[in-house]
Structures are given as structure tokens and as C-alpha cells.
Amino acid sequence: MELKRRHERRHERRHILYDVWPAEGHLLETIAPWRERLPAIAAAAGATILDQAFHQFQPRGMTGFLLLAESHLSVHTWPEAGLAAIDIFTCGAMDTEAIIAQLRCWLKPERERVTLVERGEVG
């Protein structure tokens, strides 16, 4: 029983690094599509959004951050490289697989890399 509880606690702290090269590079240039989609994707996965911030770089590229009750969701884009680097960190019941699935459906990646990092065990 203790092993199962330790295993469950460990998996509650997942940090997913999602590097994606979308088919439609214009999605990496401005805040607008991310400000609309990212909160909707997070909420649909069970996240509780506490705050959000987005910053437009010139001439193009952006960074966005959702502060979640479960931790955070962030994106940084490099249009010149065709890359969006997305971090999904959760300490709760948020469905991280649903977030990745929705991002895939929206971004239609030509290439992607998903890395799972299990963060420190507590208790």
C-alpha cells in the first residue's frame, strides 16, 4: 500500500517539456492565437487558471504564462526556428495528456519532442 501511495504522489508532480514545430509557422509570431487557445486548453484539461500574462516580442515571437492552482503552463516561441517550447507543470489532478493532445490537434506538428520530468518526492 505504501509503495502505491508513494508512486501516486510522485506522479502528481509532472513537468512536461513539449517542443513543437507546427505546420503553420504563423502561429508562432503573435500573442493572439495563444491568448485565445492556451486558457481554453488548460481549462478543458481540468486546470484552474489563477492569472495569465503574455508578452509580444518585436518583430515577432511571444511568451505566455498561465499561473494555475495546479502549477503552471508556459509557452515561448521562436518563429525564426519554427519552434514553440511549452512547459506543463502540475502538482495536481490536471490532465496533462489532454493538454498535449489538444495542442497536437491545434498545432499539427511537423516535428515534436515530449520529455517527462518527475519532480521531487514530498512526504
C-alpha positions in Angstrom: 0.0 0.0 0.0 2.8 2.5 0.9 4.5 1.8 -2.4 1.3 2.6 -4.3 0.9 5.9 -2.4 4.5 6.9 -3.0 4.1 6.1 -6.7 0.9 8.2 -6.9 2.5 11.1 -5.1 5.5 11.0 -7.4 3.3 11.2 -10.5 1.3 14.1 -9.2 4.4 16.3 -9.8 4.9 16.0 -13.5 6.9 18.5 -15.6 6.4 18.0 -19.3 8.6 19.8 -21.8 6.9 19.9 -25.1 9.0 21.2 -28.1 6.8 21.5 -31.2 7.5 22.7 -34.7 4.0 23.5 -36.0 2.9 23.1 -39.6 1.6 26.6 -39.6 4.6 28.8 -38.6 2.5 32.0 -38.4 1.0 30.7 -35.1 4.4 31.4 -33.5 4.5 35.1 -34.4 1.9 36.8 -32.3 0.1 36.5 -29.0 -3.5 36.4 -30.4 -3.9 32.7 -31.1 -2.2 31.7 -27.8 -4.1 34.1 -25.7 -7.3 32.6 -27.1 -6.3 28.9 -27.2 -4.0 28.3 -24.2 -6.5 29.2 -21.4 -9.2 27.1 -23.2 -6.9 24.1 -23.5 -5.9 24.3 -19.8 -9.4 24.7 -18.6 -10.7 21.8 -20.7 -8.0 19.6 -19.0 -9.2 20.5 -15.5 -6.8 23.3 -14.7 -7.8 26.2 -12.5 -6.4 29.4 -14.0 -5.4 32.0 -11.4 -3.7 34.5 -13.6 -2.1 34.9 -17.1 0.4 37.1 -18.8 1.6 37.3 -22.4 4.3 39.4 -24.0 4.8 40.2 -27.7 8.4 40.4 -28.9 9.4 42.6 -31.9 9.4 42.0 -34.7 7.8 38.6 -33.9 7.7 35.9 -31.3 6.0 35.7 -27.9 6.0 34.3 -24.5 2.9 33.4 -22.4 2.3 32.1 -18.9 -0.7 30.7 -17.1 -0.4 30.6 -13.4 -2.5 27.6 -12.3 -3.7 26.4 -8.9 -2.1 23.1 -10.1 1.2 24.9 -11.0 1.8 26.5 -14.5 1.7 26.3 -18.2 4.0 28.4 -20.3 5.0 28.9 -24.0 7.9 30.6 -25.6 8.1 30.9 -29.4 11.0 31.3 -31.8 9.4 31.9 -35.3 12.8 32.1 -37.0 13.4 28.5 -35.9 9.7 27.4 -36.3 9.7 26.3 -32.6 7.3 26.6 -29.7 8.7 25.4 -26.3 5.9 24.6 -24.0 6.2 23.7 -20.3 3.4 21.9 -18.5 4.0 21.5 -14.7 1.4 20.1 -12.4 1.2 19.2 -8.8 -2.4 18.1 -9.0 -5.1 16.3 -11.0 -4.8 18.3 -14.2 -4.9 16.1 -17.3 -1.5 16.7 -18.9 -2.2 14.1 -21.6 -5.3 16.0 -22.7 -3.3 19.2 -22.9 -0.7 17.6 -25.2 -3.5 16.0 -27.3 -5.3 19.4 -27.8 -2.0 21.2 -28.6 -1.3 18.5 -31.2 -4.7 18.8 -32.7 -4.4 22.6 -33.0 -0.7 22.9 -34.0 -0.5 19.9 -36.3 3.2 19.4 -35.6 5.7 18.6 -38.4 8.0 17.5 -35.6 7.8 17.3 -31.8 9.6 16.2 -28.7 8.0 15.4 -25.4 10.1 15.0 -22.3 8.6 14.0 -18.9 10.4 15.0 -15.8 9.2 13.6 -12.4 9.8 16.3 -9.8 10.9 15.7 -6.2 9.1 13.4 -3.9 7.4 15.1 -1.0 6.4 13.4 2.2 
